[in-house]
Amino acid sequence: MRMSQANALAPGMLVRTVDEDFLVLADEVSPSHGQHILCHEIGHVVLDHPVRRSCGMSGDALAEPFDADTEVEAERFAYLLGWRLRRQLRRPPLTSSQLQLRSVFGARRHLRGCNA
């Protein structure tokens, strides 16, 4: 979901309702900053950070800010997820020889849990 930064309290935020969560991003942010903001907000969801107040619950629709430790944790998550995404996007595509080797020997992740 997009919003105008002129009306925003922050360049991005997580908005939780009773039924759904929304990641909101200001129109004016750069693509790289937007990616980091989205990774940060996804971190709040994945790390199951507590919700103090959200839309559809009693009180204001605006959630109270997370505490400093929670923000640091979400920021670390964002840096790690962003690094992983950038690393994955920079990888060159596999050659036909590499694909053939994978089909014969399997990828390492498929071998986890084998008792061989």
Buried (B, 14 or more C-beta within 10 A) or exposed (E): EEBEBEEBEEBBBBBBEEEEBEBBBBEBBEEEBBBBBBBBBBBBBEEEBEBEEBBEBEEEEEBEEBEEEBBEBBBEBBBEBBEEEEEEEEEEEEEEEEEEEEEEEEEEEEEEEEEE
